[in-house]
Amino acid sequence: MMLDIKQTPPDLAETKEYFEVKLKGGKPNKKLEQYIANDRKVLRFTIVWNDSSYDGGEKTYTLNFFLSDNTMEVKNIKVQNSGIDEFPMLLNRMAVPKTPVLTHYPGMSLKQQEFYVPADLKIGRTIVIYGREVMLVDCDEYTKQWYLENL
């Protein structure tokens, strides 16, 4: 017995979904429930990067993980009178892949990427953010409480 099931090829799935949403159909807000439940909830970690460049050394940053859309940003911790002109942001807010897929054009690879989630972020663990190995060394009180309640 043969079943007649129509399936969209994986390379056309995004295009089909785009046109469905454009024509006022489909599901444009797949992650709306996660966003509403976790809006303005941020896990804040202190991370250390051991920079091996000429003027390197241990550099300390703040990693903010936004629960509403599983994105993160890395901000510099400014130290007064350090003699270093520092950038305020090391990484703008984005979903950070565990192992980035390098392609010539965006969307060129059909390989599914895995992104960091709160279960991956634990004190004492080393994570890789675009080739930089950083260690999570501390977190704030809200983050501790959130991990006790949820994980």
C-alpha positions, 0 to 999 in steps of 0.5 A: 500500500502506497501513501500519497503524501506531499512533502516540500523539499527542505530547500523550498520550505523557507520560501514556501513559509515566507509566501504563506506569511506574506499572504496572511497565512501560516504561522509567523509567530512560532516563538511567540509563547517563549517570548511572552513568557520570558520577555525581559528575563536575562541571565548574566554571567561574568566570563574570562577570555585569556587573550594570547595576542601581544597586548593580551592577558586575561580580559573580563567580560559580561555575557548576557543571555536573553531567555526571550529568544535565546540570544546573547551579547558580550559586553566589556567591563570597563576598568578605570585608568587601565590605559587601554582603549576598550570597545564597549561590545565584544559581540552584539546580540545574536544567537551564537552557534556552538560550531559556526558553519562558514559559507560564502553566502548566508543560507548557502548551507543546508546543515542545521546549526546548534545554538547555545541554550541555558543548559550549556551555560554553567559556571566553570565550563568553557564555551567557544564564541566564534573561535574565542574560548571563554570561561564562565566564572560567576553569575548574578543572583537572579541567574542563580535563582533561575537555574535553581528553579528551572534546571 
